[in-house]
Amino acid sequence: MAKCDQGYLCRVCGSEVETLSDSALYLRYVIGEIDPETLHLSSECHLRCNPVLAQFICDERFENPPLAPEGFGIQDLDAQYAATRKELITRGYRRLLEIQSNRKRFPHVQDYVLEVFQGKWK
């Protein structure tokens, strides 16, 4: 397969990140952490290969979240910060699932971002 025919490759395991709902890059984009102008320059990673981020996903569709490294787990964080982060990242993950199942509703990549962050980069 030609390099241009491949999707984004995970910087951790080297495998292709095949679906939007597996993408740590797009999750971070959806929750307003990545500027749309730099999205194409940012490195990709499976959510499972990023346990520090994945631990905040509280959705039954995200099975067997990986354990975060010692010292970086939710239990090591301020409770209010952890609760806020769980809410945001879970919302972002659910948005990825929504985009994946209904691309017509999200015709442009700019539409992926949660509404609360839509004006952040203007």
KAMO-V520432 format. One record per residue. N is the residue number from 0. RES is the residue in one small letter. SS is DSSP state (alpha for helix, beta for strand, coil for the rest). OMEGA is omega as a letter, one per 40 degrees, with the letter a starting at -180 (none if undefined). D_CENTER is the distance of its C-alpha to the mean C-alpha in Angstrom with 1 decimal. Layout:
n: [N & N]
res: [RES & RES]
ss: [SS & SS]
omega: [OMEGA & OMEGA]
d_center: [D_CENTER & D_CENTER]
This chain:
n: [0 & 1 & 2 & 3 & 4 & 5 & 6 & 7 & 8 & 9 & 10 & 11 & 12 & 13 & 14 & 15 & 16 & 17 & 18 & 19 & 20 & 21 & 22 & 23 & 24 & 25 & 26 & 27 & 28 & 29 & 30 & 31 & 32 & 33 & 34 & 35 & 36 & 37 & 38 & 39 & 40 & 41 & 42 & 43 & 44 & 45 & 46 & 47 & 48 & 49 & 50 & 51 & 52 & 53 & 54 & 55 & 56 & 57 & 58 & 59 & 60 & 61 & 62 & 63 & 64 & 65 & 66 & 67 & 68 & 69 & 70 & 71 & 72 & 73 & 74 & 75 & 76 & 77 & 78 & 79 & 80 & 81 & 82 & 83 & 84 & 85 & 86 & 87 & 88 & 89 & 90 & 91 & 92 & 93 & 94 & 95 & 96 & 97 & 98 & 99 & 100 & 101 & 102 & 103 & 104 & 105 & 106 & 107 & 108 & 109 & 110 & 111 & 112 & 113 & 114 & 115 & 116 & 117 & 118 & 119 & 120 & 121]
res: [m & a & k & c & d & q & g & y & l & c & r & v & c & g & s & e & v & e & t & l & s & d & s & a & l & y & l & r & y & v & i & g & e & i & d & p & e & t & l & h & l & s & s & e & c & h & l & r & c & n & p & v & l & a & q & f & i & c & d & e & r & f & e & n & p & p & l & a & p & e & g & f & g & i & q & d & l & d & a & q & y & a & a & t & r & k & e & l & i & t & r & g & y & r & r & l & l & e & i & q & s & n & r & k & r & f & p & h & v & q & d & y & v & l & e & v & f & q & g & k & w & k]
ss: [coil & coil & alpha & alpha & alpha & coil & coil & coil & beta & beta & coil & coil & coil & coil & coil & beta & coil & coil & coil & alpha & alpha & alpha & beta & alpha & alpha & alpha & alpha & alpha & alpha & alpha & coil & coil & coil & coil & coil & coil & coil & coil & alpha & alpha & alpha & coil & coil & beta & coil & beta & alpha & alpha & alpha & coil & alpha & alpha & alpha & alpha & coil & coil & coil & coil & coil & coil & coil & coil & coil & coil & coil & coil & coil & coil & coil & coil & coil & coil & coil & alpha & alpha & alpha & coil & coil & alpha & alpha & alpha & alpha & alpha & alpha & alpha & alpha & alpha & alpha & alpha & alpha & alpha & alpha & alpha & alpha & alpha & alpha & alpha & alpha & alpha & alpha & alpha & coil & alpha & alpha & alpha & coil & coil & coil & alpha & alpha & alpha & alpha & coil & coil & alpha & alpha & alpha & coil & coil & coil & coil & coil]
omega: [i & a & a & i & i & i & i & i & a & a & a & a & i & i & i & i & a & a & i & a & i & a & i & i & a & i & i & i & a & a & i & a & a & i & a & i & a & a & a & i & a & a & a & i & i & i & i & i & i & a & i & i & a & a & a & a & i & a & a & i & i & a & i & i & i & i & i & i & a & a & a & a & i & a & a & a & i & a & a & i & a & i & i & a & i & a & a & a & i & i & i & i & i & i & i & i & i & i & a & a & a & a & a & i & a & a & a & a & i & i & a & a & i & a & a & a & a & a & a & a & a & none]
d_center: [26.1 & 26.1 & 23.3 & 22.6 & 22.3 & 19.4 & 15.7 & 13.4 & 14.5 & 12.7 & 14.3 & 14.9 & 16.5 & 17.3 & 16.5 & 15.0 & 11.5 & 13.2 & 11.1 & 8.3 & 7.3 & 7.4 & 5.1 & 3.5 & 5.2 & 4.7 & 1.9 & 4.6 & 6.9 & 7.1 & 7.9 & 10.3 & 9.7 & 10.3 & 13.6 & 13.9 & 16.9 & 15.2 & 12.2 & 14.5 & 15.6 & 12.5 & 12.1 & 9.6 & 8.8 & 8.5 & 6.6 & 10.4 & 11.4 & 9.6 & 11.5 & 11.6 & 8.0 & 8.3 & 11.6 & 10.7 & 9.6 & 13.1 & 13.4 & 16.0 & 14.2 & 12.0 & 15.1 & 16.2 & 13.4 & 14.5 & 16.6 & 15.8 & 18.5 & 21.5 & 21.5 & 17.8 & 17.6 & 17.3 & 21.1 & 21.6 & 20.1 & 21.8 & 21.7 & 21.1 & 18.2 & 16.6 & 17.3 & 15.8 & 12.6 & 12.5 & 13.3 & 10.7 & 7.6 & 9.4 & 10.2 & 6.8 & 6.3 & 9.8 & 9.5 & 7.7 & 10.6 & 13.0 & 12.3 & 12.7 & 15.9 & 17.4 & 16.9 & 20.2 & 19.0 & 16.4 & 18.6 & 17.2 & 13.8 & 14.9 & 15.0 & 11.3 & 11.0 & 12.0 & 15.8 & 16.2 & 14.6 & 16.2 & 19.1 & 17.6 & 18.0 & 21.4]
